[in-house]
Amino acid sequence: MKYLLIAFALMFTACSIKNYEVTQTKIIIIKSPKLKFADVGYLRNSDKSIELELFAAGKAIEKITINHLICTSEGCMTKGGFNKDYLHDSYPSGILQNILLGLPIYDGKNRVQTAEGFEQKIEDENVNITYRVSSNVTFFKDSNNKIIFKIKDIK
């Protein structure tokens, strides 16, 4: 029985350890109806998972983990559920991970290459998005839904 308990403990602790390949310190500004933040954060990622840890005055206040679900301090939900609760329900399911990684959104719709990276402008009945990615700044603004993400490298 003792060995069975040790085996279960090792198995469950091994599953909870995340090995992120990249960890970056960023200045992060997020403004959405449910989430407002402007301070330093850590952006960690691997092939299978992304983690955004937000700090205020040196204290961790929120951790958002993205893999097949998005988990926050309030619990885990589907990507579509997260968009509905935190962003806008018309957004594609992978929009948050694409913004955090500086990848094109909306399958690259209206993508224009710039000297520093790329820019996308997406407008329809639900959104009016300006999205710019350069070597040290990612900027996302949806004027219709009053949502802003700005992720900037710390120099």
One Martini backbone bead per residue (centre of mass of N, CA, C, O) as a GRO file, in nm:
protein
  155
    1MET     BB    1   0.058   0.063  -0.021
    2LYS     BB    2   0.295   0.256   0.004
    3TYR     BB    3   0.389   0.228  -0.299
    4LEU     BB    4   0.128   0.328  -0.425
    5LEU     BB    5   0.137   0.616  -0.310
    6ILE     BB    6   0.409   0.695  -0.431
    7ALA     BB    7   0.332   0.650  -0.725
    8PHE     BB    8   0.100   0.856  -0.735
    9ALA     BB    9   0.263   1.104  -0.646
   10LEU     BB   10   0.464   1.099  -0.882
   11MET     BB   11   0.261   1.109  -1.115
   12PHE     BB   12   0.114   1.382  -1.035
   13THR     BB   13   0.369   1.567  -1.016
   14ALA     BB   14   0.473   1.522  -1.306
   15CYS     BB   15   0.217   1.648  -1.449
   16SER     BB   16   0.251   1.948  -1.310
   17ILE     BB   17   0.511   1.989  -1.461
   18LYS     BB   18   0.653   2.260  -1.635
   19ASN     BB   19   0.837   2.291  -1.951
   20TYR     BB   20   0.973   2.576  -2.053
   21GLU     BB   21   1.157   2.711  -2.322
   22VAL     BB   22   1.029   3.007  -2.281
   23THR     BB   23   1.130   3.315  -2.109
   24GLN     BB   24   0.960   3.634  -2.064
   25THR     BB   25   0.993   3.973  -2.001
   26LYS     BB   26   0.710   4.199  -1.967
   27ILE     BB   27   0.511   4.455  -2.076
   28ILE     BB   28   0.166   4.470  -1.968
   29ILE     BB   29  -0.141   4.546  -2.145
   30ILE     BB   30  -0.483   4.518  -2.024
   31LYS     BB   31  -0.809   4.574  -2.185
   32SER     BB   32  -1.118   4.472  -2.050
   33PRO     BB   33  -1.414   4.415  -1.908
   34LYS     BB   34  -1.260   4.187  -1.697
   35LEU     BB   35  -0.955   4.298  -1.769
   36LYS     BB   36  -0.703   4.479  -1.577
   37PHE     BB   37  -0.362   4.565  -1.690
   38ALA     BB   38  -0.035   4.722  -1.567
   39ASP     BB   39   0.271   4.551  -1.607
   40VAL     BB   40   0.450   4.288  -1.516
   41GLY     BB   41   0.548   3.986  -1.704
   42TYR     BB   42   0.529   3.640  -1.783
   43LEU     BB   43   0.634   3.460  -2.078
   44ARG     BB   44   0.550   3.123  -2.144
   45ASN     BB   45   0.683   2.855  -2.366
   46SER     BB   46   0.581   2.586  -2.572
   47ASP     BB   47   0.452   2.366  -2.791
   48LYS     BB   48   0.182   2.314  -2.580
   49SER     BB   49   0.231   2.589  -2.402
   50ILE     BB   50   0.096   2.877  -2.224
   51GLU     BB   51   0.218   3.145  -2.001
   52LEU     BB   52   0.063   3.406  -1.801
   53GLU     BB   53   0.225   3.617  -1.564
   54LEU     BB   54   0.097   3.844  -1.329
   55PHE     BB   55   0.214   4.160  -1.192
   56ALA     BB   56   0.197   4.350  -0.874
   57ALA     BB   57   0.430   4.473  -0.694
   58GLY     BB   58   0.576   4.172  -0.716
   59LYS     BB   59   0.291   4.025  -0.732
   60ALA     BB   60   0.108   3.762  -0.798
   61ILE     BB   61  -0.233   3.780  -0.960
   62GLU     BB   62  -0.202   3.609  -1.239
   63LYS     BB   63  -0.284   3.304  -1.431
   64ILE     BB   64  -0.241   3.206  -1.776
   65THR     BB   65  -0.334   2.900  -1.935
   66ILE     BB   66  -0.240   2.745  -2.253
   67ASN     BB   67  -0.400   2.489  -2.437
   68HIS     BB   68  -0.685   2.329  -2.481
   69LEU     BB   69  -0.715   2.526  -2.249
   70ILE     BB   70  -0.822   2.792  -2.028
   71CYS     BB   71  -0.649   2.908  -1.736
   72THR     BB   72  -0.750   3.044  -1.427
   73SER     BB   73  -0.839   3.138  -1.112
   74GLU     BB   74  -1.150   3.049  -1.198
   75GLY     BB   75  -1.058   2.841  -1.416
   76CYS     BB   76  -1.158   2.627  -1.672
   77MET     BB   77  -1.177   2.670  -2.038
   78THR     BB   78  -1.258   2.734  -2.325
   79LYS     BB   79  -1.169   2.943  -2.571
   80GLY     BB   80  -1.457   3.043  -2.629
   81GLY     BB   81  -1.528   3.099  -2.331
   82PHE     BB   82  -1.311   3.309  -2.285
   83ASN     BB   83  -1.399   3.508  -2.499
   84LYS     BB   84  -1.682   3.557  -2.382
   85ASP     BB   85  -1.582   3.652  -2.087
   86TYR     BB   86  -1.309   3.846  -2.172
   87LEU     BB   87  -1.380   3.939  -2.465
   88HIS     BB   88  -1.513   3.805  -2.766
   89ASP     BB   89  -1.736   3.583  -2.925
   90SER     BB   90  -1.620   3.641  -3.234
   91TYR     BB   91  -1.363   3.523  -3.180
   92PRO     BB   92  -1.122   3.327  -3.232
   93SER     BB   93  -0.999   3.075  -3.037
   94GLY     BB   94  -0.669   3.157  -3.097
   95ILE     BB   95  -0.613   3.465  -3.028
   96LEU     BB   96  -0.450   3.477  -2.764
   97GLN     BB   97  -0.203   3.306  -2.849
   98ASN     BB   98  -0.130   3.485  -3.094
   99ILE     BB   99  -0.075   3.743  -2.939
  100LEU     BB  100   0.141   3.634  -2.738
  101LEU     BB  101   0.324   3.524  -3.002
  102GLY     BB  102   0.294   3.709  -3.265
  103LEU     BB  103   0.058   3.611  -3.446
  104PRO     BB  104  -0.162   3.573  -3.665
  105ILE     BB  105  -0.491   3.661  -3.728
  106TYR     BB  106  -0.749   3.546  -3.894
  107ASP     BB  107  -0.567   3.380  -4.096
  108GLY     BB  108  -0.419   3.656  -4.211
  109LYS     BB  109  -0.605   3.877  -4.253
  110ASN     BB  110  -0.483   4.162  -4.395
  111ARG     BB  111  -0.183   4.113  -4.429
  112VAL     BB  112   0.104   4.334  -4.365
  113GLN     BB  113   0.413   4.400  -4.442
  114THR     BB  114   0.683   4.520  -4.252
  115ALA     BB  115   0.986   4.622  -4.142
  116GLU     BB  116   0.920   4.487  -3.836
  117GLY     BB  117   0.663   4.301  -3.961
  118PHE     BB  118   0.315   4.336  -3.895
  119GLU     BB  119  -0.028   4.402  -4.023
  120GLN     BB  120  -0.377   4.431  -3.906
  121LYS     BB  121  -0.708   4.486  -4.051
  122ILE     BB  122  -1.030   4.440  -3.886
  123GLU     BB  123  -1.365   4.462  -4.031
  124ASP     BB  124  -1.693   4.446  -3.887
  125GLU     BB  125  -1.985   4.419  -3.707
  126ASN     BB  126  -1.796   4.335  -3.436
  127VAL     BB  127  -1.515   4.463  -3.546
  128ASN     BB  128  -1.211   4.689  -3.480
  129ILE     BB  129  -0.896   4.596  -3.584
  130THR     BB  130  -0.565   4.651  -3.454
  131TYR     BB  131  -0.260   4.478  -3.564
  132ARG     BB  132   0.077   4.475  -3.422
  133VAL     BB  133   0.404   4.343  -3.523
  134SER     BB  134   0.719   4.342  -3.371
  135SER     BB  135   1.022   4.284  -3.226
  136ASN     BB  136   0.904   4.444  -2.930
  137VAL     BB  137   0.586   4.469  -3.027
  138THR     BB  138   0.245   4.412  -2.924
  139PHE     BB  139  -0.066   4.522  -3.089
  140PHE     BB  140  -0.411   4.536  -2.966
  141LYS     BB  141  -0.720   4.674  -3.116
  142ASP     BB  142  -1.071   4.707  -3.020
  143SER     BB  143  -1.295   4.955  -3.064
  144ASN     BB  144  -1.577   4.823  -3.028
  145ASN     BB  145  -1.481   4.646  -2.743
  146LYS     BB  146  -1.255   4.768  -2.565
  147ILE     BB  147  -0.966   4.625  -2.657
  148ILE     BB  148  -0.633   4.575  -2.505
  149PHE     BB  149  -0.299   4.488  -2.625
  150LYS     BB  150   0.031   4.519  -2.469
  151ILE     BB  151   0.355   4.391  -2.570
  152LYS     BB  152   0.672   4.451  -2.409
  153ASP     BB  153   0.987   4.479  -2.401
  154ILE     BB  154   1.254   4.471  -2.186
  155LYS     BB  155   1.555   4.671  -2.184
   0.00000   0.00000   0.00000
